[in-house]
Amino acid sequence: MEICHLYISPGHNFVGHHGRAPADYPAIEVPTIECMAGRGVHGDRYFDFKGDYKGQITFFSLEVFDELCGALELHDCSPALVRRNVMTRDTDLNDLIGQDFEVQGVHFLGTQECAPCYWMDRAIAPGAEEFLKGRGGLRARILSDGKLRSSATARHPKRSEDLTYEVCDPPSGERDPSASVGFLASLGMTISREHEH
């Protein structure tokens, strides 16, 4: 399994927002994530979400994302829009449901498909939910502590103070970025934004 991109988000845009407008927390691309057994990804919205949660970390196939963009004729669209933690290549994620597996020395248990919901049509484009049925990604529990590293970090400068982390937000209208900026500042990061409205 190749890890192509890693994302965290400080808050929920869609969970708990049925019948209301989504929130506006960005998905933030980072070079590494810290996985904590039984708890989740440090700094992510699902960290310590609930006991024995099935989606402590989520995976998504970059090949599926590329097919989605082709089918819906989307251009310059970031995989951050699907709001999964780990973007992968060269693995059928559905094969990992019910399986223990290891990535970069960290152990996981695949629990279920991370099924798409109707919010996908708003976050990405109309038709996204239907296209992603059966291949919405993988939910997993974290069985051991450790860090995952993205292959994309090869393009980043070596000094952490020089890193600029990319943000891609769902097209949900007006937003106040101060909360996200403050969150990143607490991690010693800065951000740049794509697709400003």
C-alpha positions, -999 to 999 in steps of 0.1 A, spaced: 0 0 0 14 34 -10 3 63 11 0 93 -13 -16 120 10 -25 123 47 -52 146 60 -66 157 94 -95 180 102 -101 198 135 -139 195 133 -170 179 117 -185 196 87 -213 171 81 -218 148 111 -245 162 133 -256 187 107 -286 170 92 -312 196 82 -286 224 87 -258 239 67 -225 221 70 -197 235 91 -165 248 75 -135 230 89 -108 224 63 -91 191 56 -55 198 61 -27 179 43 1 169 66 34 150 60 28 126 89 0 115 112 3 101 147 -19 70 152 -29 61 188 -42 27 195 -79 27 204 -81 65 202 -76 77 166 -54 101 148 -40 129 170 -54 163 160 -83 148 139 -120 153 146 -125 116 154 -97 115 180 -113 100 212 -147 103 195 -162 74 213 -151 41 229 -141 13 204 -152 35 175 -150 17 141 -137 47 122 -107 57 143 -89 62 109 -102 62 74 -86 52 41 -95 60 5 -82 49 -29 -66 76 -50 -74 54 -81 -111 56 -72 -108 94 -67 -93 97 -101 -121 76 -116 -147 98 -98 -132 130 -112 -132 115 -147 -168 103 -145 -181 136 -131 -158 157 -154 -141 174 -124 -109 193 -129 -83 205 -103 -102 188 -76 -83 179 -44 -87 145 -27 -92 164 5 -128 168 -5 -136 132 5 -125 140 40 -106 107 46 -74 105 65 -52 83 43 -52 84 5 -37 52 -9 -26 35 -41 -22 -2 -51 -47 -17 -26 -83 -28 -29 -95 -14 4 -126 -36 4 -104 -66 7 -93 -53 41 -127 -53 57 -126 -77 87 -88 -81 83 -58 -72 105 -33 -53 84 -1 -34 88 11 -2 71 45 13 79 47 -7 111 13 4 124 -14 -23 129 -50 -18 120 -83 -37 119 -105 -30 89 -140 -27 102 -164 -16 74 -167 4 42 -167 41 49 -199 44 29 -207 77 11 -236 98 22 -257 125 5 -233 152 17 -209 139 -10 -230 155 -36 -226 189 -20 -189 185 -10 -178 172 -43 -204 173 -71 -239 159 -78 -236 122 -86 -206 116 -62 -226 96 -36 -240 73 -63 -206 68 -79 -189 60 -46 -214 33 -34 -194 2 -26 -161 20 -28 -163 49 -4 -132 38 14 -123 19 46 -130 25 82 -105 10 106 -96 7 143 -60 15 153 -44 -15 171 -9 -1 178 7 33 182 29 47 154 32 73 126 23 71 90 42 91 65 31 104 31 51 99 -1 41 135 -9 65 147 18 94 141 -6 84 174 -22 84 194 11 113 213 25 132 196 53 127 222 80 92 221 96 91 258 100 93 261 62 64 238 55 32 252 41 2 229 44 -25 228 18 -61 233 26 -91 223 5 -126 232 17 -159 219 5 -177 246 -15 -200 256 13 -201 293 9 -188 319 34 -164 309 61 -144 323 90 -109 308 87 -97 320 121 -105 287 139 -85 267 114 -56 291 115 -56 290 153 -57 252 152 -27 250 129 -8 276 148 -11 253 179 6 226 159 33 250 147 20 250 111 9 276 85 -15 271 57 -22 281 22 -57 279 6 -69 265 -26 -101 275 -45 -108 307 -26 -144 320 -31 
